[in-house]
Amino acid sequence: MTIEERVSVLIARRVSRLMLAMAVVCIATIPVTVFAQNDPADPPAAESTSTEEALPNIADLKVPSAEILMTNESYDWIVLNPKEDVLIVQPVFPRPNTLEKMAQQRELLSSRATRPKQEPGETQDEYDTRMARMDDEAANLTIVLPDDVEVEGTDQAAEYKLPYREVKRIVYHEDLMVRRANMLMDEGSLETAFELLLSLQRRNGDWPGYVEARNRLIFEEANVRLKNKDLEAALAFFEELYGLAPNYRGLQAGIGGTIDSLVNESIQQEDLRRARYYIARLKESDEAHPTAVKWVTDFSNRTKKLLDDAKAASGRGEHDIAMALASEGTRIWPSY
């Protein structure tokens, strides 16, 4: 049995009792009781210390595969205080930064100056009900079990309320997608990483960590092309990244080295027009790039020497030589 399957079984056995047990532990310090929206007459069961009944710990959980993350239902990991045991639940809201938003809500509600006022036409009972709901939402995280987990005696869609103090952090489904994408890149599985990040981009392109993972993928793609001597393809990826994150670590050296190779290759083939094309292409991205400055200086110096030689030849009356030297100079760097 995989750890994910074991987690589902454990949740099915424990979640109802866990919630009620938390209420008993926290009732002295937290005014809102943790409860399941099922039969309120069900008494809380005694907390079990059996290893079999224990919730999984965050250290024991593995990031799901890309296939699971892209095709299966979405789940979040609720990491509990104090030992980082985990509840796996349906996506929580608001997201991301759920706990931070709950804290902001509690701060807003705690002050008379910022607490929402009674609206025109709103009765006192309606206002009190609205405030009680907002207080509850700020103090308790509402969670719903996965659809494939059955808890005896409960509505399948039952909601459970977990006091915010019991939650250490939340690992969202999207976080797991980012983690797996980076793991795939570590392994060199760039195509699968691309598919996973594309899925995340369609889901929520603003998710924290997505942009960093996307930029890394583009950089890795460029380096693979560079390693395979596919310089044109490498340059295309580097330029794409330059447009997105010009200060990306290693990018200046990567694009500079690629242009350097392409210019040298062009010179060896005596294709100076092609060499100038790549220099100009780099200047479009970064006119002050050291590689661009190096080649502009090199070509300018070559042209200057030829033109100086042409001038000297002309002064000696060697006009045919002077014309040939001048023509060669303008061929190297016409804009000199």
C-alpha positions in Angstrom: 0.0 0.0 0.0 1.4 3.4 -1.0 1.7 6.2 1.5 -1.1 8.1 -0.3 -3.4 5.1 0.0 -2.5 4.7 3.7 -3.2 8.4 4.3 -6.7 8.0 2.9 -7.4 5.0 5.1 -6.1 6.8 8.1 -8.2 9.9 7.5 -11.3 7.7 7.0 -10.7 6.2 10.5 -9.6 9.2 12.3 -10.7 12.5 11.1 -14.1 12.7 12.9 -12.6 11.7 16.2 -9.5 13.9 15.6 -11.7 17.0 15.2 -13.7 16.3 18.3 -10.6 15.5 20.3 -9.0 18.8 19.3 -12.1 20.6 20.6 -11.6 19.0 24.0 -8.0 20.0 24.0 -8.5 23.6 22.8 -11.8 24.4 24.5 -10.1 26.2 27.4 -8.3 28.6 25.2 -10.4 28.9 22.0 -13.9 30.2 22.2 -15.0 28.4 19.0 -15.5 24.6 19.3 -14.2 22.4 16.6 -17.1 20.4 15.2 -18.3 18.3 12.3 -21.6 19.2 10.7 -23.2 15.9 11.4 -25.2 14.6 14.3 -24.3 16.8 17.3 -25.3 14.1 19.7 -22.4 11.9 18.6 -20.1 11.7 21.6 -16.3 12.2 21.1 -14.4 9.0 21.0 -11.3 8.5 23.2 -8.1 9.5 21.5 -6.1 6.5 20.4 -2.4 6.2 20.7 -2.1 3.3 18.3 0.6 3.7 15.6 -2.0 2.4 13.0 -4.4 5.2 14.0 -1.8 8.0 13.8 -2.0 10.6 11.1 1.0 10.7 8.7 3.8 13.1 9.4 4.9 15.7 6.8 8.3 14.0 6.8 6.7 10.7 5.6 4.7 12.1 2.8 6.1 12.1 -0.8 5.2 14.6 -3.4 2.8 13.0 -5.9 3.8 12.2 -9.4 3.2 14.7 -12.2 0.5 12.4 -13.6 -1.4 12.3 -10.3 -1.1 16.0 -9.9 -2.4 16.7 -13.4 -5.2 14.1 -13.6 -6.4 13.3 -10.1 -8.5 15.4 -7.8 -6.8 18.3 -6.1 -5.9 18.0 -2.4 -4.2 20.3 0.1 -2.0 19.2 3.0 -2.9 20.7 6.4 0.2 20.5 8.6 -0.8 20.5 12.2 0.8 21.8 15.4 2.9 20.7 17.1 4.4 17.6 15.5 3.6 18.4 11.8 1.1 15.6 11.4 -0.9 16.1 8.2 -4.6 16.1 7.2 -5.2 15.7 3.5 -8.3 17.6 2.4 -10.1 19.1 -0.5 -8.7 22.6 -1.5 -9.2 25.2 1.2 -10.2 28.8 0.6 -9.2 31.5 0.4 -6.0 30.5 -1.3 -3.1 31.1 -1.3 -1.9 32.6 2.0 -5.0 31.3 3.8 -3.6 31.6 7.3 -2.3 35.1 6.6 -5.7 36.2 5.3 -7.4 34.8 8.3 -5.0 36.7 10.6 -5.8 39.9 8.7 -9.5 39.2 9.2 -9.0 38.7 12.9 -7.1 41.9 13.2 -9.8 43.8 11.4 -12.6 42.3 13.5 -10.7 42.9 16.8 -10.9 46.7 16.6 -14.1 48.7 17.0 -12.7 51.2 14.4 -12.2 48.6 11.7 -15.0 46.1 12.6 -17.7 46.2 9.9 -20.7 48.4 10.9 -24.3 47.5 10.8 -25.6 48.2 7.3 -28.7 50.3 6.6 -31.8 48.1 6.7 -29.9 45.3 8.5 -31.6 44.1 11.7 -29.7 43.6 14.8 -30.1 39.8 14.6 -28.9 39.9 11.0 -25.9 42.0 11.9 -25.1 39.7 14.9 -25.3 36.6 12.7 -23.0 38.2 10.0 -20.5 39.1 12.7 -20.6 35.7 14.2 -20.0 34.1 10.8 -17.1 36.5 10.1 -15.6 35.8 13.6 -15.9 32.1 12.9 -14.3 32.3 9.5 -11.4 34.2 10.9 -10.9 31.8 13.8 -11.5 28.5 12.1 -10.3 26.9 8.9 -13.1 25.0 7.1 -12.0 21.8 5.6 -13.8 19.1 3.6 -12.6 15.5 3.2 -11.6 14.0 -0.1 -14.6 12.6 -2.1 -13.1 9.0 -1.9 -12.9 9.1 1.9 -15.9 7.7 3.7 -16.4 8.5 7.4 -19.1 6.4 9.0 -22.1 8.4 10.3 -21.2 11.6 8.4 -22.5 13.4 5.4 -19.9 12.8 2.6 -19.8 16.6 1.9 -19.5 17.4 5.7 -17.4 20.4 6.6 -15.1 20.4 9.6 -13.8 23.4 11.4 -10.2 23.5 12.6 -9.0 26.3 14.9 -6.3 28.3 13.3 -3.9 27.7 16.2 -3.9 24.0 15.4 -2.6 24.7 11.9 1.1 25.2 11.4 1.0 25.7 7.7 -0.8 24.6 4.5 0.9 22.9 1.6 -1.4 23.6 -1.4 -2.0 21.4 -4.4 -0.3 24.1 -6.5 2.7 24.0 -4.2 3.1 20.3 -4.8 2.9 21.0 -8.5 5.8 23.5 -8.2 7.8 21.1 -6.1 7.3 18.2 -8.5 8.3 20.4 -11.5 11.5 21.4 -9.8 12.2 17.7 -9.0 11.6 16.8 -12.6 14.1 19.5 -13.7 16.6 18.1 -11.2 16.2 14.7 -13.0 16.4 16.3 -16.4 12.8 15.4 -17.3 12.1 18.7 -18.9 9.2 17.7 -21.1 7.2 16.4 -18.2 8.1 19.5 -16.2 6.8 21.6 -19.0 3.5 19.7 -19.1 3.1 20.1 -15.4 3.9 23.8 -15.4 1.6 24.4 -18.3 -1.2 22.7 -16.3 -0.4 25.0 -13.4 -0.3 28.1 -15.6 -3.8 27.3 -16.9 -4.9 26.7 -13.4 -3.4 29.7 -11.8 -0.4 31.4 -13.5 0.0 33.8 -10.6 0.7 31.1 -8.1 3.7 31.7 -5.9 6.7 29.8 -7.3 5.3 29.3 -10.7 7.3 32.2 -12.4 10.5 31.0 -10.8 9.9 27.4 -11.9 9.0 28.6 -15.5 12.1 30.7 -15.7 14.2 27.8 -14.5 12.7 25.5 -17.1 13.5 27.9 -19.9 17.1 28.2 -18.7 17.4 24.4 -18.4 16.0 24.0 -22.0 18.6 26.5 -23.3 21.5 24.7 -21.6 20.4 21.3 -23.0 20.4 22.8 -26.5 23.8 24.4 -25.8 25.2 21.1 -24.6 23.9 19.4 -27.8 25.5 22.2 -29.9 22.2 23.4 -31.2 23.2 27.0 -30.8 20.3 28.6 -32.6 17.8 26.8 -30.4 19.8 27.6 -27.3 19.8 31.3 -28.3 16.1 31.3 -28.8 15.5 30.0 -25.3 18.0 32.4 -23.7 16.4 35.4 -25.5 12.9 34.3 -24.3 14.2 34.2 -20.7 15.9 37.6 -21.3 12.6 39.1 -22.1 11.0 37.6 -18.9 13.8 37.9 -16.4 16.9 39.7 -17.7 18.7 39.4 -14.4 18.3 35.6 -14.1 21.3 34.0 -12.6 23.6 32.7 -15.3 21.7 34.2 -18.1 24.2 36.8 -19.1 27.0 34.3 -19.3 24.7 31.8 -21.2 23.5 34.1 -23.9 27.0 35.7 -24.2 28.7 32.3 -24.6 26.1 31.3 -27.2 26.6 34.5 -29.3 30.3 34.1 -29.0 30.2 30.7 -30.5 27.9 31.7 -33.3 30.0 34.7 -34.2 33.2 32.7 -34.2 31.5 30.0 -36.3 30.4 32.7 -38.8 33.9 34.2 -39.0 35.4 30.7 -39.7 32.9 30.3 -42.5 33.8 33.8 -43.7 30.2 34.8 -43.3 30.6 38.2 -41.8 27.0 39.3 -42.5 25.9 36.4 -40.3 28.4 37.3 -37.6 27.1 40.9 -37.6 23.5 39.6 -37.5 24.2 37.8 -34.2 26.0 40.8 -32.7 23.1 43.0 -33.6 20.7 40.4 -32.1 22.5 40.5 -28.8 22.6 44.3 -28.8 18.8 44.3 -29.2 18.5 42.4 -25.9 21.3 44.2 -24.1 23.4 46.8 -25.9 25.9 47.0 -23.0 26.4 43.2 -22.9 30.1 42.4 -22.5 30.0 40.0 -25.5 28.3 42.6 -27.7 30.8 45.3 -26.7 33.7 42.9 -27.3 32.6 42.1 -30.9 31.7 45.6 -31.8 35.1 46.8 -30.6 36.8 43.9 -32.5 35.0 44.6 -35.8 35.5 48.3 -35.4 39.2 48.0 -34.8 39.6 45.7 -37.8 37.7 48.2 -40.0 39.7 51.1 -38.6 43.0 49.4 -39.4 42.0 48.6 -43.0 40.7 52.2 -43.5 44.0 53.6 -42.1 45.9 51.3 -44.4 43.8 52.4 -47.3 44.5 56.1 -46.5 48.2 55.4 -46.4 48.1 53.5 -49.7 46.2 56.3 -51.3 48.9 58.7 -50.0 51.5 56.6 -51.8 49.5 56.8 -55.0 48.5 53.1 -54.7 44.9 53.8 -55.5 43.8 50.3 -56.5 45.2 48.9 -53.2 43.6 51.7 -51.3 40.2 51.0 -52.8 40.5 47.3 -52.1 41.4 47.9 -48.4 38.6 50.4 -48.0 36.1 48.0 -49.6 37.3 45.2 -47.2 36.9 47.5 -44.2 33.4 48.5 -45.0 32.6 44.8 -45.7 33.6 43.9 -42.1 31.7 46.7 -40.4 29.6 48.9 -42.7 28.4 51.1 -40.0 31.9 52.2 -38.8 
